[in-house]
Amino acid sequence: MGWFGLSLDGDEETLRKLYIQADTDAERLLAVGSMDKFPALSEASRDFIRGILDDWIAKENVDSLPLLAYRVDPVLYGQFLDKRWEAGLFDQVVYELYHTPAERKELAKIWRERILDKLSELSPETYCIAIPLLRMGGEVKLEQVAFLLDKAEGREKRELLRDLGRFPDAKEHLEIWLDFLREREDLELLHYALLSVPCVNDSRLREALLEVQEAFPFALEQIHVDDYKDKEALERSFRRDAERKVYKGAGTVLKDLFYESINPENTRFPRPYRLEMPGNALADLGMYRTPPADGILLHPLIALAIRQESGGRLPSTAWDWGRKLKQMKKLQLVLSEKTVQSWDDERRYAYLRAPEEHFPPEPYYYDLRGWSVIGRMENLRELRICEICVEDFSFLTECKNLRSLSLYNTNFTDCRLLLKLPKLKYIDLRSCRLIHKEVLKKLHVECEL
């Protein structure tokens, strides 16, 4: 609906005549731009476009002429952009490069140095497309473009801050975001700082995030407005909504920092997957509810494994769950198409399938950190966890009957926990970042490293 029927009627010859007869630039652009509706252009139209390009080199608005020039000849298209750049139309050319019909990444490499050279002359409105182009071109460091933050205001500053956070070396310039995290009046700018801050396991960042939350102690208490004509009440309500967004944003970054501390990136082998679930599944399983008093955490992946082991059924009562956990002798927690709904290999996230359509009977409740329930499997003899980030391995000390343990490519580190497993005969610790490895010599078990 945004474009249908906006081209002029008529064949190529008609449109060429309309262009010649037009009185204004807008009418000329409409006539020649309407040629883009044809799947193929005749040689006469190609020659026509070649002939008129020079008339538009110094004009700001050229509409779809660059696209038509590319259709006629990619070389002609490049020459047209070169001439417009030489004419000083830097903002317009950057816009045309961003919306290029050519291979944008390759074009960004070609134009990288020219854009960098004129970066200070671009308008703030162009930053949000210039910075992504520079990132695509590669070999551009954040320090080369960070000065733009002093020139931008309002929406442009917020968008620029978000784009800077995507630079590969953003983690080396954490101080930029620490300054913005001190903002307390412009909550939208503060929220963008939280959205874009690089996740660095740095105590300064952790302290700044806690200070953000402390600055808005009532953020989660919603303000209800009865009289919508009361402007002051509405403003307080809007302000509270912004505070809540900031408070939750700081919590999200703190959560990411926690995972970064227990599961840092390693160049030697792939990072274990962090397990998440879609928002609708979290709601269906009651994971937004306040946990019951003395509740028993249950990880959805464990429930999925029990369901597969039980022929597609889960225990229906708390008593059945307790009995099932005691009966478990073998547990395999492996990511596959049966357990994972979608993968994000770039961030190393795995989004789990829901084990059922409703939450379990109390006192059990689903939680993505609910590994401790494994410690209730008192007869467990074989445990296999592969390529998964586990928030807390302390449950292992409760598995006294465990004979075989595989922790391949997990974030397991502290070998001292294994001293609590008196019946252990075999352990797989491949692709793990281990500390206290001297303990392994005392275990007298078959060990793969």
FILOMI-49921 format. One record per residue (C-alpha): residue in one letter; y, z, x; residue number from 0. Coordinates in pm, whole numbers. Layout:
N
ATOM lumke  north     up   east tordren
ATOM     A      Y      Z      X     NUM
...
END
This chain:
449
ATOM lumke  north     up   east tordren
ATOM     M      0      0      0       0
ATOM     G    228     41    299       1
ATOM     W    223   -325    395       2
ATOM     F     60   -536    122       3
ATOM     G    281   -811    -19       4
ATOM     L    571   -758    222       5
ATOM     S    536  -1095    398       6
ATOM     L    726  -1393    267       7
ATOM     D    539  -1662     76       8
ATOM     G    498  -2011    219       9
ATOM     D    315  -2197    494      10
ATOM     E    413  -2208    861      11
ATOM     E    657  -2498    820      12
ATOM     T    831  -2323    531      13
ATOM     L    870  -2003    730      14
ATOM     R   1010  -2189   1030      15
ATOM     K   1273  -2352    803      16
ATOM     L   1358  -2016    648      17
ATOM     Y   1415  -1875    997      18
ATOM     I   1655  -2158   1087      19
ATOM     Q   1845  -2128    760      20
ATOM     A   1870  -1746    765      21
ATOM     D   2214  -1587    795      22
ATOM     T   2116  -1245    939      23
ATOM     D   1883  -1112   1205      24
ATOM     A   1693   -915    940      25
ATOM     E   1620  -1234    746      26
ATOM     R   1514  -1414   1063      27
ATOM     L   1275  -1133   1161      28
ATOM     L   1128  -1130    813      29
ATOM     A   1067  -1505    826      30
ATOM     V    908  -1516   1171      31
ATOM     G    723  -1188   1118      32
ATOM     S    560  -1332    806      33
ATOM     M    375  -1576   1033      34
ATOM     D    154  -1290   1144      35
ATOM     K    -33  -1320    811      36
ATOM     F   -203  -1641    929      37
ATOM     P   -542  -1597   1102      38
ATOM     A   -448  -1873   1347      39
ATOM     L   -114  -2031   1441      40
ATOM     S    -57  -2404   1478      41
ATOM     E     73  -2547   1803      42
ATOM     A    405  -2619   1630      43
ATOM     S    445  -2251   1540      44
ATOM     R    342  -2146   1892      45
ATOM     D    610  -2369   2041      46
ATOM     F    858  -2236   1787      47
ATOM     I    793  -1876   1887      48
ATOM     R    821  -1966   2257      49
ATOM     G   1156  -2124   2186      50
ATOM     I   1315  -1828   2005      51
ATOM     L   1203  -1538   2223      52
ATOM     D   1497  -1563   2462      53
ATOM     D   1735  -1513   2168      54
ATOM     W   1587  -1167   2110      55
ATOM     I   1562  -1030   2463      56
ATOM     A   1874   -813   2443      57
ATOM     K   1837   -706   2079      58
ATOM     E   1706   -361   1993      59
ATOM     N   1507   -448   1682      60
ATOM     V   1254   -727   1730      61
ATOM     D   1004   -609   1470      62
ATOM     S    671   -792   1516      63
ATOM     L    794  -1053   1767      64
ATOM     P    604   -889   2060      65
ATOM     L    281   -908   1857      66
ATOM     L    340  -1277   1783      67
ATOM     A    424  -1342   2149      68
ATOM     Y     93  -1185   2246      69
ATOM     R    -91  -1406   1997      70
ATOM     V     74  -1713   2149      71
ATOM     D      7  -1611   2511      72
ATOM     P    -51  -1266   2671      73
ATOM     V    143  -1383   2977      74
ATOM     L    440  -1475   2757      75
ATOM     Y    415  -1132   2597      76
ATOM     G    434   -963   2937      77
ATOM     Q    732  -1173   3042      78
ATOM     F    913  -1088   2718      79
ATOM     L    868   -713   2779      80
ATOM     D    977   -751   3143      81
ATOM     K   1302   -922   3042      82
ATOM     R   1376   -660   2776      83
ATOM     W   1321   -385   3034      84
ATOM     E   1561   -559   3274      85
ATOM     A   1813   -573   2988      86
ATOM     G   1804   -192   2972      87
ATOM     L   1612   -155   2644      88
ATOM     F   1391    120   2787      89
ATOM     D   1325    311   2464      90
ATOM     Q   1239     -6   2274      91
ATOM     V   1000   -133   2542      92
ATOM     V    820    202   2562      93
ATOM     Y    776    188   2184      94
ATOM     E    642   -167   2207      95
ATOM     L    404    -68   2488      96
ATOM     Y    272    223   2283      97
ATOM     H    203    -11   1988      98
ATOM     T     75   -294   2204      99
ATOM     P   -197   -531   2083     100
ATOM     A   -323   -547   2444     101
ATOM     E   -546   -295   2622     102
ATOM     R   -309      2   2620     103
ATOM     K   -468    193   2906     104
ATOM     E   -450   -104   3143     105
ATOM     L    -94   -178   3038     106
ATOM     A     -1    189   3094     107
ATOM     K   -122    163   3454     108
ATOM     I     94   -145   3512     109
ATOM     W    405     15   3363     110
ATOM     R    353    371   3492     111
ATOM     E    596    358   3784     112
ATOM     R    870    181   3587     113
ATOM     I    850    436   3306     114
ATOM     L    860    725   3553     115
ATOM     D   1161    574   3725     116
ATOM     K   1361    556   3399     117
ATOM     L   1219    868   3236     118
ATOM     S   1548   1058   3253     119
ATOM     E   1725    772   3070     120
ATOM     L   1490    774   2771     121
ATOM     S   1600    940   2450     122
ATOM     P   1418   1262   2347     123
ATOM     E   1276   1077   2045     124
ATOM     T   1080    855   2286     125
ATOM     Y    922   1139   2484     126
ATOM     C    634   1180   2238     127
ATOM     I    512    825   2313     128
ATOM     A    623    798   2678     129
ATOM     I    423   1102   2791     130
ATOM     P     91    986   2637     131
ATOM     L    146    647   2804     132
ATOM     L    199    813   3140     133
ATOM     R   -116   1020   3095     134
ATOM     M   -311    704   3014     135
ATOM     G   -172    539   3326     136
ATOM     G   -316    818   3539     137
ATOM     E   -196    971   3868     138
ATOM     V    102   1138   3699     139
ATOM     K    144   1511   3750     140
ATOM     L    298   1751   3504     141
ATOM     E    572   1854   3749     142
ATOM     Q    704   1496   3742     143
ATOM     V    780   1513   3369     144
ATOM     A    833   1884   3298     145
ATOM     F   1212   1851   3341     146
ATOM     L   1223   1676   3003     147
ATOM     L   1176   2013   2831     148
ATOM     D   1535   2100   2922     149
ATOM     K   1663   1783   2752     150
ATOM     A   1459   1798   2432     151
ATOM     E   1542   2004   2124     152
ATOM     G   1377   2085   1793     153
ATOM     R   1080   1870   1697     154
ATOM     E   1099   1668   2020     155
ATOM     K   1067   1983   2231     156
ATOM     R    768   2103   2030     157
ATOM     E    590   1768   2050     158
ATOM     L    666   1740   2421     159
ATOM     L    526   2087   2488     160
ATOM     R    205   1989   2308     161
ATOM     D    175   1668   2514     162
ATOM     L    235   1851   2843     163
ATOM     G    -53   2083   2762     164
ATOM     R   -288   1783   2773     165
ATOM     F   -214   1702   3138     166
ATOM     P   -514   1757   3370     167
ATOM     D   -306   1984   3596     168
ATOM     A   -150   2190   3314     169
ATOM     K   -349   2496   3424     170
ATOM     E   -154   2495   3751     171
ATOM     H    174   2539   3563     172
ATOM     L     96   2830   3333     173
ATOM     E    445   2976   3392     174
ATOM     I    594   2704   3168     175
ATOM     W    402   2835   2868     176
ATOM     L    453   3201   2960     177
ATOM     D    827   3146   2913     178
ATOM     F    778   2992   2569     179
ATOM     L    539   3270   2465     180
ATOM     R    833   3511   2488     181
ATOM     E   1007   3329   2201     182
ATOM     R   1045   3546   1890     183
ATOM     E   1300   3367   1671     184
ATOM     D   1184   3004   1664     185
ATOM     L    831   3074   1540     186
ATOM     E    743   2706   1509     187
ATOM     L    815   2656   1879     188
ATOM     L    610   2968   1957     189
ATOM     H    324   2830   1749     190
ATOM     Y    332   2501   1940     191
ATOM     A    326   2697   2266     192
ATOM     L     11   2873   2145     193
ATOM     L   -146   2543   2040     194
ATOM     S    -82   2379   2377     195
ATOM     V   -112   2661   2632     196
ATOM     P   -380   2581   2894     197
ATOM     C   -679   2814   2874     198
ATOM     V   -662   2991   3209     199
ATOM     N   -849   3311   3282     200
ATOM     D   -527   3482   3390     201
ATOM     S   -424   3840   3310     202
ATOM     R    -61   3730   3259     203
ATOM     L   -164   3500   2976     204
ATOM     R   -383   3766   2815     205
ATOM     E    -97   4018   2826     206
ATOM     A    149   3763   2683     207
ATOM     L    -84   3689   2390     208
ATOM     L   -131   4059   2313     209
ATOM     E    248   4102   2321     210
ATOM     V    283   3817   2071     211
ATOM     Q     49   3993   1830     212
ATOM     E    217   4329   1886     213
ATOM     A    553   4172   1798     214
ATOM     F    431   4094   1446     215
ATOM     P    234   4401   1334     216
ATOM     F    253   4312    964     217
ATOM     A    177   3941   1003     218
ATOM     L   -147   3956    805     219
ATOM     E     13   4135    508     220
ATOM     Q    121   3866    266     221
ATOM     I    454   3893     81     222
ATOM     H    428   3802   -289     223
ATOM     V    737   3656   -453     224
ATOM     D    777   3716   -828     225
ATOM     D   1121   3561   -867     226
ATOM     Y   1143   3222   -699     227
ATOM     K   1519   3218   -756     228
ATOM     D   1548   3509   -512     229
ATOM     K   1633   3316   -194     230
ATOM     E   1611   3619     32     231
ATOM     A   1263   3702    -93     232
ATOM     L   1155   3341    -43     233
ATOM     E   1291   3341    311     234
ATOM     R   1102   3663    390     235
ATOM     S    785   3508    248     236
ATOM     F    826   3191    453     237
ATOM     R    896   3400    762     238
ATOM     R    584   3607    701     239
ATOM     D    375   3288    667     240
ATOM     A    510   3170   1003     241
ATOM     E    433   3510   1158     242
ATOM     R     78   3497   1026     243
ATOM     K     31   3148   1174     244
ATOM     V    156   3275   1511     245
ATOM     Y    -59   3589   1497     246
ATOM     K   -374   3392   1423     247
ATOM     G   -283   3132   1687     248
ATOM     A   -261   3407   1951     249
ATOM     G   -600   3537   1835     250
ATOM     T   -754   3194   1872     251
ATOM     V   -631   3162   2230     252
ATOM     L   -755   3513   2311     253
ATOM     K  -1095   3410   2178     254
ATOM     D  -1090   3100   2398     255
ATOM     L  -1001   3317   2698     256
ATOM     F  -1297   3540   2626     257
ATOM     Y  -1532   3242   2634     258
ATOM     E  -1363   3110   2947     259
ATOM     S  -1432   3443   3118     260
ATOM     I  -1802   3455   3025     261
ATOM     N  -1868   3081   3042     262
ATOM     P  -1640   2918   3303     263
ATOM     E  -1670   2553   3394     264
ATOM     N  -1909   2482   3680     265
ATOM     T  -1913   2162   3883     266
ATOM     R  -2281   2201   3972     267
ATOM     F  -2423   2173   3620     268
ATOM     P  -2306   2123   3260     269
ATOM     R  -2136   2412   3085     270
ATOM     P  -2361   2579   2823     271
ATOM     Y  -2263   2489   2467     272
ATOM     R  -2037   2724   2275     273
ATOM     L  -2173   2762   1922     274
ATOM     E  -1944   2720   1622     275
ATOM     M  -1974   2637   1253     276
ATOM     P  -1755   2433   1015     277
ATOM     G  -1511   2636    803     278
ATOM     N  -1688   2565    475     279
ATOM     A  -2018   2691    617     280
ATOM     L  -1848   3008    743     281
ATOM     A  -1721   3073    390     282
ATOM     D  -2055   2995    221     283
ATOM     L  -2238   3234    451     284
ATOM     G  -1989   3516    393     285
ATOM     M  -1868   3517    752     286
ATOM     Y  -1506   3577    648     287
ATOM     R  -1602   3896    461     288
ATOM     T  -1560   4247    596     289
ATOM     P  -1901   4341    744     290
ATOM     P  -2097   4606    552     291
ATOM     A  -2102   4960    690     292
ATOM     D  -2377   4997    952     293
ATOM     G  -2446   4623    910     294
ATOM     I  -2698   4430   1119     295
ATOM     L  -2560   4122   1289     296
ATOM     L  -2765   3806   1246     297
ATOM     H  -2688   3486   1433     298
ATOM     P  -2721   3167   1223     299
ATOM     L  -2915   2999   1505     300
ATOM     I  -3175   3279   1495     301
ATOM     A  -3204   3233   1119     302
ATOM     L  -3253   2858   1172     303
ATOM     A  -3530   2927   1423     304
ATOM     I  -3701   3172   1185     305
ATOM     R  -3672   2922    902     306
ATOM     Q  -3841   2651   1107     307
ATOM     E  -4113   2892   1217     308
ATOM     S  -4169   3002    855     309
ATOM     G  -4211   2658    704     310
ATOM     G  -3856   2617    579     311
ATOM     R  -3813   2957    410     312
ATOM     L  -3612   3267    499     313
ATOM     P  -3683   3629    401     314
ATOM     S  -3527   3710     64     315
ATOM     T  -3476   4089     89     316
ATOM     A  -3368   4332    358     317
ATOM     W  -3721   4472    370     318
ATOM     D  -3864   4121    422     319
ATOM     W  -3616   4061    703     320
ATOM     G  -3713   4383    877     321
ATOM     R  -4083   4298    851     322
ATOM     K  -4027   3944    973     323
ATOM     L  -3834   4060   1278     324
ATOM     K  -4111   4302   1371     325
ATOM     Q  -4373   4026   1337     326
ATOM     M  -4191   3781   1565     327
ATOM     K  -4386   3715   1885     328
ATOM     K  -4218   3391   1992     329
ATOM     L  -3856   3283   1951     330
ATOM     Q  -3712   2950   2064     331
ATOM     L  -3336   2903   2044     332
ATOM     V  -3288   2539   2132     333
ATOM     L  -3018   2295   2022     334
ATOM     S  -3150   1984   1848     335
ATOM     E  -3077   1761   1552     336
ATOM     K  -3255   2018   1334     337
ATOM     T  -3015   2295   1429     338
ATOM     V  -2691   2114   1519     339
ATOM     Q  -2472   1931   1268     340
ATOM     S  -2237   1774   1524     341
ATOM     W  -2165   1782   1898     342
ATOM     D  -1844   1789   2099     343
ATOM     D  -1962   1707   2448     344
ATOM     E  -1613   1695   2595     345
ATOM     R  -1535   2058   2504     346
ATOM     R  -1904   2154   2508     347
ATOM     Y  -1910   2276   2147     348
ATOM     A  -2213   2255   1917     349
ATOM     Y  -2150   2296   1544     350
ATOM     L  -2456   2453   1383     351
ATOM     R  -2612   2365   1052     352
ATOM     A  -2610   2637    789     353
ATOM     P  -2950   2811    771     354
ATOM     E  -2907   2859    394     355
ATOM     E  -2649   2822    117     356
ATOM     H  -2560   3191     79     357
ATOM     F  -2529   3505    287     358
ATOM     P  -2828   3729    363     359
ATOM     P  -2906   4059    187     360
ATOM     E  -2719   4367    308     361
ATOM     P  -2713   4527    556     362
ATOM     Y  -2770   4192    733     363
ATOM     Y  -2471   3962    777     364
ATOM     Y  -2418   3641    966     365
ATOM     D  -2209   3653   1282     366
ATOM     L  -2174   3405   1566     367
ATOM     R  -2211   3692   1812     368
ATOM     G  -2514   3838   1638     369
ATOM     W  -2770   3823   1920     370
ATOM     S  -2849   4196   1908     371
ATOM     V  -3098   4136   1626     372
ATOM     I  -3336   3998   1892     373
ATOM     G  -3367   4356   2016     374
ATOM     R  -3526   4444   1679     375
ATOM     M  -3815   4206   1748     376
ATOM     E  -4026   4481   1901     377
ATOM     N  -4335   4260   1939     378
ATOM     L  -4152   3964   2093     379
ATOM     R  -4348   3826   2388     380
ATOM     E  -4185   3487   2451     381
ATOM     L  -3812   3410   2433     382
ATOM     R  -3653   3078   2515     383
ATOM     I  -3275   3020   2510     384
ATOM     C  -3153   2686   2648     385
ATOM     E  -2807   2539   2711     386
ATOM     I  -2630   2801   2500     387
ATOM     C  -2339   3036   2569     388
ATOM     V  -2448   3387   2466     389
ATOM     E  -2171   3642   2416     390
ATOM     D  -2376   3945   2520     391
ATOM     F  -2720   3960   2686     392
ATOM     S  -2757   4339   2651     393
ATOM     F  -3018   4286   2376     394
ATOM     L  -3266   4199   2652     395
ATOM     T  -3302   4565   2745     396
ATOM     E  -3464   4628   2402     397
ATOM     C  -3731   4358   2445     398
ATOM     K  -3985   4583   2618     399
ATOM     N  -4288   4363   2536     400
ATOM     L  -4134   4041   2665     401
ATOM     R  -4369   3849   2897     402
ATOM     S  -4201   3507   2922     403
ATOM     L  -3825   3452   2933     404
ATOM     S  -3641   3120   2972     405
ATOM     L  -3262   3123   3006     406
ATOM     Y  -3224   2770   3134     407
ATOM     N  -2858   2658   3164     408
ATOM     T  -2712   2960   2985     409
ATOM     N  -2425   3182   3097     410
ATOM     F  -2666   3458   3205     411
ATOM     T  -2551   3615   3532     412
ATOM     D  -2656   3979   3587     413
ATOM     C  -3015   3992   3713     414
ATOM     R  -3017   4375   3689     415
ATOM     L  -3086   4347   3315     416
ATOM     L  -3431   4213   3401     417
ATOM     L  -3531   4550   3549     418
ATOM     K  -3553   4680   3190     419
ATOM     L  -3839   4440   3107     420
ATOM     P  -4156   4613   3236     421
ATOM     K  -4406   4350   3110     422
ATOM     L  -4220   4039   3226     423
ATOM     K  -4447   3784   3399     424
ATOM     Y  -4238   3465   3404     425
ATOM     I  -3870   3382   3400     426
ATOM     D  -3673   3055   3412     427
ATOM     L  -3320   3096   3548     428
ATOM     R  -3244   2738   3642     429
ATOM     S  -2879   2627   3618     430
ATOM     C  -2755   2986   3582     431
ATOM     R  -2473   3144   3783     432
ATOM     L  -2660   3451   3907     433
ATOM     I  -2535   3773   4063     434
ATOM     H  -2748   4056   4207     435
ATOM     K  -3023   3807   4291     436
ATOM     E  -3181   4064   4523     437
ATOM     V  -3326   4226   4210     438
ATOM     L  -3559   3929   4161     439
ATOM     K  -3762   4032   4467     440
ATOM     K  -3840   4366   4306     441
ATOM     L  -3973   4216   3983     442
ATOM     H  -4290   4055   4117     443
ATOM     V  -4274   3782   3852     444
ATOM     E  -4303   3405   3864     445
ATOM     C  -3943   3287   3878     446
ATOM     E  -3787   2940   3859     447
ATOM     L  -3440   2904   4008     448
END
